[in-house]
Amino acid sequence: MREGDQVFLPAQDAPRLQDWTDETKEFEGQATAQLQVLPWGGAPHVAAAATLTILACYSYTTVICADLVQDITVQYWLGTSSAIAGFVVAPLAAAVTFCGIMMRSPVPKLAIIVGGFVSPAVVGAVVGYSMAVQASAVRVVLSSNDCFSFTEKRQLEVAWRTADKLKTDCGTTALEDCPEYGTALGSYERDWTYLRRLEQSGMCTGFCDSGAAPLWYRGPVVHDSCSAAASSSLKTVERIGQQLEMFSVLAILVVVLAAILPRLRRKLPAPGAD
């Protein structure tokens, strides 16, 4: 169809289109009248209030994400970029974009309001689901008795054995006191950093097998393997991912229903009407 061509609707659709057009004009007219009598400035303040509402609604997921990305096991196995993008950047971007559009609009548009609330929830649902699936997959690997079939798990076991041998050969109480520690750290820095922090936070020993003397941790030891400690941590991450996914889906349903129900009520016949 070329630009400028007329569109002819079936006769039965014309009344429905007219009703929808009348309802839209009525809504915009009422909104304009209300904005004109607001004592605190009208549309800009409505945009600011709605933007703050969006940020408040998603502050729950942002706080949880801020705590989650500090987990050393999440950093090592899952990474933090997707969680930050889904639960921090997405709500902020949606709020700023929503505010900018509303500031330029003389009346509040229902589609813009729904989009401002729903868009970060959609991103959050996807990220939460992905996080739960990834955490579950890694948790199964870490809880398995097989230590050498999985590359990342085998890599950590080799790194731990190398550190254990270095400490044994040095005969020092602390692994960091070995003269060769600085040289060896260049090859195992990421793995040793993770194992050290995992030992300290999980009070564990060894990686695949428990019972060995701790290499970095000097407090009371639980004697669980660090692989088991990491698996337990990821089980919590999996549950948090599922909760964030459910929260996001619930937010979508609430916003959509809040937008649809008033229109449905207007279409329903009044009680007692024929």
C-alpha positions as CSV (number, residue, x, y, z in Angstrom):
1,M,0.0,0.0,0.0
2,R,1.4,3.4,-1.0
3,E,1.5,6.4,1.3
4,G,-1.6,8.5,1.0
5,D,-3.8,5.6,0.0
6,Q,-7.2,5.5,1.8
7,V,-8.0,2.6,4.1
8,F,-11.5,1.2,4.0
9,L,-12.7,-0.7,7.1
10,P,-15.5,-3.2,7.1
11,A,-18.8,-1.7,8.2
12,Q,-18.9,-3.8,11.4
13,D,-15.5,-2.5,12.5
14,A,-16.2,1.2,12.1
15,P,-18.3,1.6,15.4
16,R,-15.6,-0.2,17.4
17,L,-12.9,2.1,15.9
18,Q,-15.0,5.1,16.7
19,D,-15.6,4.0,20.3
20,W,-11.8,3.4,20.8
21,T,-11.0,6.9,19.3
22,D,-13.6,8.5,21.5
23,E,-12.3,6.8,24.6
24,T,-8.7,7.9,23.8
25,K,-9.7,11.5,23.2
26,E,-11.7,11.4,26.5
27,F,-8.8,10.0,28.4
28,E,-6.4,12.6,27.0
29,G,-8.8,15.4,27.6
30,Q,-9.3,14.4,31.3
31,A,-5.6,14.0,31.8
32,T,-4.9,17.4,30.3
33,A,-7.5,19.0,32.5
34,Q,-6.1,17.4,35.6
35,L,-2.6,18.4,34.8
36,Q,-3.6,22.0,34.3
37,V,-5.0,22.3,37.8
38,L,-2.1,20.5,39.6
39,P,-0.6,22.9,42.1
40,W,2.9,21.4,41.8
41,G,3.7,21.9,38.1
42,G,1.9,19.4,35.9
43,A,3.5,17.1,33.4
44,P,7.2,17.4,34.5
45,H,6.3,16.5,38.1
46,V,4.1,13.6,37.0
47,A,7.0,12.3,35.0
48,A,9.4,12.7,37.9
49,A,6.9,11.0,40.3
50,A,6.3,8.1,37.9
51,T,10.1,7.7,37.4
52,L,10.7,7.5,41.1
53,T,7.9,4.9,41.3
54,I,9.7,2.7,38.8
55,L,12.9,3.0,40.7
56,A,11.2,2.2,44.0
57,C,9.4,-0.9,42.5
58,Y,12.7,-2.4,41.2
59,S,14.9,-1.4,44.2
60,Y,14.2,-4.9,45.6
61,T,16.0,-6.6,42.7
62,T,18.7,-4.0,42.7
63,V,19.6,-4.5,46.3
64,I,19.6,-8.3,45.9
65,C,21.8,-8.0,42.8
66,A,24.3,-5.7,44.6
67,D,24.7,-8.4,47.3
68,L,24.8,-11.2,44.7
69,V,27.6,-9.8,42.6
70,Q,29.9,-9.7,45.7
71,D,29.8,-13.5,46.0
72,I,33.2,-14.9,44.9
73,T,31.6,-18.1,43.5
74,V,29.2,-16.0,41.3
75,Q,32.1,-13.9,40.1
76,Y,34.2,-17.0,39.2
77,W,31.6,-19.3,37.6
78,L,28.7,-17.1,36.4
79,G,30.2,-13.6,36.0
80,T,28.4,-10.4,37.1
81,S,27.8,-8.5,33.9
82,S,24.4,-10.0,33.1
83,A,23.1,-9.6,36.7
84,I,24.2,-5.9,36.7
85,A,22.7,-5.3,33.3
86,G,19.4,-7.0,34.2
87,F,18.8,-5.6,37.7
88,V,20.6,-2.3,37.8
89,V,21.2,-0.9,34.3
90,A,17.8,-2.0,32.9
91,P,15.6,-0.3,35.6
92,L,17.8,2.9,35.5
93,A,17.7,3.0,31.7
94,A,13.9,2.4,31.6
95,A,13.3,5.1,34.3
96,V,15.5,7.7,32.5
97,T,14.0,7.0,29.1
98,F,10.5,7.0,30.5
99,C,11.1,10.4,32.2
100,G,12.5,11.9,29.0
101,I,9.5,10.8,26.9
102,M,7.0,11.9,29.5
103,M,8.6,15.3,29.8
104,R,8.0,15.9,26.1
105,S,4.4,14.6,26.2
106,P,1.6,17.0,27.1
107,V,-0.5,14.2,28.5
108,P,0.5,10.8,30.0
109,K,0.3,8.0,27.4
110,L,-0.9,4.7,28.7
111,A,1.5,2.8,26.4
112,I,4.5,4.8,27.7
113,I,3.6,4.2,31.3
114,V,3.1,0.4,30.7
115,G,6.4,0.2,28.8
116,G,8.3,2.1,31.5
117,F,7.2,-0.5,34.1
118,V,7.2,-3.6,32.0
119,S,10.5,-3.3,30.0
120,P,12.9,-3.8,33.0
121,A,10.7,-6.6,34.2
122,V,11.0,-8.5,30.9
123,V,14.8,-8.1,31.1
124,G,14.8,-9.2,34.7
125,A,12.8,-12.3,34.0
126,V,15.2,-13.4,31.2
127,V,18.3,-12.7,33.4
128,G,16.8,-14.4,36.4
129,Y,15.9,-17.5,34.5
130,S,19.3,-17.6,32.8
131,M,21.1,-17.2,36.2
132,A,19.1,-20.0,37.8
133,V,19.8,-22.3,34.8
134,Q,23.5,-21.6,34.8
135,A,23.8,-21.9,38.6
136,S,22.0,-25.3,38.5
137,A,24.3,-26.6,35.8
138,V,27.5,-25.6,37.6
139,R,26.2,-26.8,40.9
140,V,25.6,-30.3,39.5
141,V,29.2,-30.4,38.2
142,L,30.7,-29.2,41.5
143,S,28.6,-31.7,43.5
144,S,29.7,-34.6,41.3
145,N,32.4,-37.0,42.6
146,D,34.1,-36.8,39.1
147,C,36.8,-34.3,39.4
148,F,38.6,-34.6,36.0
149,S,35.9,-34.9,33.3
150,F,35.0,-31.2,33.6
151,T,37.6,-28.7,32.4
152,E,37.0,-25.9,34.9
153,K,36.7,-28.3,37.9
154,R,39.9,-30.1,36.8
155,Q,41.7,-26.8,36.4
156,L,40.9,-25.8,40.0
157,E,41.9,-29.2,41.4
158,V,45.3,-28.9,39.6
159,A,45.7,-25.3,40.9
160,W,45.0,-26.5,44.5
161,R,47.4,-29.4,44.2
162,T,50.1,-27.1,42.9
163,A,49.6,-24.7,45.8
164,D,49.6,-27.6,48.3
165,K,52.9,-29.0,46.9
166,L,54.5,-25.6,46.9
167,K,53.6,-25.1,50.6
168,T,54.8,-28.6,51.5
169,D,58.1,-28.1,49.7
170,C,58.6,-24.8,51.4
171,G,57.8,-26.1,54.9
172,T,56.3,-22.7,55.8
173,T,53.1,-22.2,57.9
174,A,51.6,-19.7,55.4
175,L,51.7,-20.3,51.6
176,E,52.3,-16.7,50.9
177,D,55.7,-16.9,52.8
178,C,57.1,-19.3,50.2
179,P,59.9,-17.6,48.2
180,E,58.5,-19.1,45.0
181,Y,54.9,-18.0,45.7
182,G,55.1,-14.7,43.7
183,T,56.5,-16.5,40.7
184,A,53.9,-19.3,40.7
185,L,51.1,-16.8,41.3
186,G,51.6,-15.4,37.8
187,S,50.3,-18.7,36.4
188,Y,47.5,-19.4,38.9
189,E,46.5,-15.9,40.1
190,R,42.8,-16.2,39.2
191,D,42.4,-19.8,40.5
192,W,44.4,-19.2,43.7
193,T,42.5,-16.0,44.4
194,Y,39.2,-17.9,44.1
195,L,40.4,-20.8,46.2
196,R,41.8,-18.5,48.9
197,R,38.6,-16.6,49.2
198,L,36.5,-19.7,49.0
199,E,38.6,-21.3,51.8
200,Q,38.1,-18.2,54.0
201,S,34.4,-17.7,53.4
202,G,33.4,-21.4,53.3
203,M,35.9,-22.6,56.0
204,C,36.7,-25.6,53.7
205,T,39.8,-27.6,52.8
206,G,41.0,-29.1,49.6
207,F,38.9,-28.7,46.5
208,C,37.5,-32.0,45.2
209,D,38.5,-33.9,48.4
210,S,38.2,-32.7,52.0
211,G,40.5,-33.5,54.9
212,A,43.6,-31.7,53.7
213,A,45.2,-28.9,55.7
214,P,44.0,-25.5,54.6
215,L,46.4,-23.5,52.5
216,W,45.2,-20.0,53.3
217,Y,42.6,-20.2,56.0
218,R,43.9,-20.2,59.6
219,G,40.7,-20.4,61.6
220,P,38.4,-23.3,62.6
221,V,37.8,-25.6,59.6
222,V,34.5,-27.3,58.8
223,H,36.3,-29.9,56.8
224,D,34.0,-29.9,53.8
225,S,35.6,-29.8,50.5
226,C,35.7,-26.4,48.8
227,S,33.9,-27.9,45.8
228,A,31.0,-28.8,48.1
229,A,31.1,-25.3,49.6
230,A,30.9,-23.7,46.2
231,S,28.0,-26.1,45.2
232,S,26.1,-25.0,48.3
233,S,26.6,-21.4,47.5
234,L,25.3,-21.9,43.9
235,K,22.2,-23.6,45.3
236,T,21.4,-20.4,47.0
237,V,22.1,-18.4,43.8
238,E,19.8,-20.7,41.9
239,R,17.0,-20.0,44.3
240,I,17.6,-16.3,44.2
241,G,17.5,-16.4,40.4
242,Q,14.2,-18.1,40.5
243,Q,12.8,-15.6,42.9
244,L,14.0,-12.7,40.7
245,E,12.3,-14.3,37.7
246,M,9.0,-14.8,39.6
247,F,9.1,-11.2,40.9
248,S,9.7,-9.9,37.3
249,V,6.8,-12.0,35.9
250,L,4.5,-10.9,38.7
251,A,5.4,-7.3,38.0
252,I,4.5,-7.7,34.3
253,L,1.1,-9.3,35.2
254,V,0.2,-6.6,37.7
255,V,1.1,-3.7,35.4
256,V,-0.7,-5.3,32.4
257,L,-3.8,-6.1,34.4
258,A,-3.8,-2.6,35.9
259,A,-3.8,-1.1,32.4
260,I,-6.5,-3.5,31.0
261,L,-9.0,-3.8,33.8
262,P,-10.3,-0.2,33.7
263,R,-11.0,-0.4,30.0
264,L,-12.8,-3.7,30.5
265,R,-15.0,-2.3,33.3
266,R,-16.0,0.6,31.0
267,K,-17.1,-1.9,28.4
268,L,-19.2,-4.1,30.8
269,P,-22.9,-3.2,31.1
270,A,-23.9,-1.4,34.3
271,P,-25.7,-3.5,36.9
272,G,-29.4,-3.6,36.2
273,A,-29.0,-2.5,32.6
274,D,-30.8,-4.4,29.9
